[in-house]
Amino acid sequence: MANLPNTVEIIVSGRRFTIRTDKDPEYVRHLGIKLEKMLERIRAGNNRITYDKALIIACLYLLDENESLREQIRDLGIEIQRLHEEGAKILINSRKIAP
């Protein structure tokens, strides 16, 4: 693994984690805060849920969101390709009409 230049500490649910990353430290801290808020929302719905279960639920939520975004990106790529092809057809047809 490459030598990661930044070491960032985040606290999630009262637990301190040291993260080595090539990302901007403030960005990683921001992600830690977002994760903390997500876990708080999950645990607010059921105060007996364990930390580990809350993390699994958060991971599943984030993976689902990631897959949905990937599908949207794929669909947008297909739509862009379709529009590009239609635009090319229009351009070809306009050249046939105008000398």
Disulfide bonds with the S-S distance in Angstrom:
none
